[in-house]
Amino acid sequence: MFKKISTYFLMLIFTGSILILPSFPVRAENTDITGDVNSDGVFNLSDIVTFQKWLLTDENSTPESWENADFCNDGRLDIFDLCSMQKSLLETEKSIDFNVSYAMFSSGYTEEFFNSNEEDRIFTARSVNELKDFLSIYFDEEIVVRYTEIYNDGFFENSVLLLNIISGLYGTVTGVEYINQSVNVSMNEVKQDIEEDIISALLVQIEISRYDYYADTVKWQISDVSEPPPPVIKENKKIIDVKNIAQNPELPTGCEVTSLTILLNHLGYPADKTDMARNYLPKMDFYWENGIYYGADFRTTFAGNPASEYSYGCYAPCIVTTANRYLNNIGAYSMARNITGTDFDGLLTEYIDNDRPVLIWITSGNLHKSYLTSIWTTPAGEQVQWRAYEHCVVLTGYDLDNGLIYVSDPLYNNIAYDYDKIKLRYNEMGRQAVSVN
């Protein structure tokens, strides 16, 4: 699969988020360091790969200091020297812990960068084109197409792709996770047969939200784990500390835009509830025309004005529009997403467990049962009917042992509701939810 490399040299393996790739040699002045065949002043994986390519008759990989590869001291260069080099590197490179920020590589791939002397080369793809540029250097069109179908324009709207090449000599990747602004890669102890003549590297892929990528310093943490980690015992309690904002007195019917403001403030954005309601929230007043009572399609536009107690409200798509208008206006890289339809328990495991509060639609009046009420006609001629007690809050946590769900409620402050009852109302209101990445 690799361009200009024999098929028996390396086999491309797709397993989740790990590839098998060759490493890349770096040139420098001649040295007399044993094993330093590419004369860069250090004996490492690049020397082994350079030497191996030369053994496989790669005309572009001639060792600059071939004498440094004669580990058998017999005046010959062959597979036995390669095996000895590999064994020597395994004995000298026991520690693989490192912590490196990827911020310096945020400009994407360049030939100069990838052939630099950086030990830990981390590539950042922020668009399909950047990913294509990277892949097309090393892979045939089939691989480029396969990957750009997975990581398409839709993926890059909300995320970036981080890739790091790790020496295959270090072992086997057993887990990759992103927690608290750190990419944690766990690797088992290497168990290679010394007669094996294939030296490879692992390309680890990590998906990072655009918000995390541009707002935080993400760290790679790679640790040598000879034994499997102990099982994670999931606690049945998780509460995110979110500061509440009251919708009253300024916005008596503005629970949705106030809840959005609570979430944006939690994420570090200086949003103001009245500014959000006045300048970013789509809204429409009611009017009579030819005997027909017209009003907003509350799915996309606020019905009335949140500053009036005689108004109604809006649904998730309207709040997504409001959030993205604000985020685009301030030049933020975050984006609101309509995650309506997500199972209630899925909100707890996918968002709350990952420290991500979300907006949900429930009912007010201590979770009063909703029912259909006022009817009007939208400008498009469609009749719509409002549900009484519609309400929006920020989901912030749970305590399943005690049957509690925690929310930041713009009407009642930070409070806990009964798990079964709030789940029932969430489903009753159409499983509406919004997240901001």
C-alpha positions, 0 to 999 in steps of 0.5 A: 500500500505504501508508495515506493515501498515493497509490499512485504516491507509493511502491511497497512492495518486499519484497526479502530484508530491505529495504523502501521506506518514507517518512521522517517529518517532525519539527516545531519552531520556524520558521527561515530555513534554506534547505530547512528547510520543517518548521522543525526547525532543520535541512535534511535528508530530512524536509524533502524528504519533507514538501515532496513530500507537500505537492506530492502534495496531502497535507493533513497535510504543509503546509510550516511555512516554505514560503519555505525551499522556493523553491529556484528563487527564482521565488515558486512551489513545484513539482517543480523546487524539489523536484529542487533540494532533492534535489540540494542535500542530496546535495551537502551530506550526503556522509558517512553513517558513524555508530555508535549503540547501540540500547539506548536504544530497547529499550522498543519502539515509541511514537508519541513516540519515532518522532516524536522528534528522533533522527536515527537511529531504531532500533526493536526488536521483541521479540514479535509484538505489538510488531511488529504495533503498528509495522507496522499504523501504516503498512501495510495488514492484508495486509502486517501478516499477511505479516510476522507469519507470517515473524516469528512466536512461534517466532522471538521465542522466541530472537531480537529484530528490529532495524529502522533507517530509512536515507535512500534518498538515501544509496544502495543497501544491498548487504549486511547482516551481524552480526559481533562485536556490530556490525550492518554495513550496506554501501551503494553510492554513490547514483545517482539521476536528478535528475529523479526525484521519488520520495524514499524510505528503506530499512528494514533488518531485522536478526535478533539472538539474545536472548543478544546483545541483552540481554548486549551493546551492539550497534552499527549501523555504516553505511559508504559503499562505492562499490566492491564489497568484495574477496572474503572468502578463507575460511581453513581453520582456526578455533579458539575459545578454550574453557576445559575442565572435567574431569568426573572425579572427581565425575562419572565418567559425567557427560560430557554435563552437564560439557560443558554446563557448559563451554559455559555458562561460555564464554558467561559463566554461572557454572554448576557441573558438580555443581550442574547434575548434582544440581539441573537434570539429569533423572535416574532410577535403575534398578529391578526390578518384576514381573521387568522391569528398568526404567530411564530413557528416556535421550533425555529423562532421564539413565539412572542418576546421573552421580556413579556410574561404573555409570551410562549417560548421556543424549541431546540432548533431556535436555541441552536440558531441563537447560540451559533449567531452569538458564537460566530459574532464573537469569533469563537470556535465553539458550535451549538448542536441540536442533539434532540432524540438522545436517550435521557440516560445517554445524556448522562453517560455521553455528556455529564460523565464527560463534564459537559452540561447540556440544555434539556426541555422539561416542564415547569411547576415542579415538573407539572404534566404538559398538555396541548393548549393554544393554536395559531398559524405560522407565516408558512400557513402551518397550524401549530399547537403549544404545550403548556408548562414548557420549560428549559434547564441546564442538565448538570448531574445525577445521583442515581443511588438516591434517584436524583437528577441535578439541573441549573433551573433559571426559575428555581436556581440549582436544584435536584429533581426525581430521576423518573419524573424528569426523565418522563417529562424530558420524553414528553417534550420530545427529547429535546436537547442542545449541546455546545462544543 
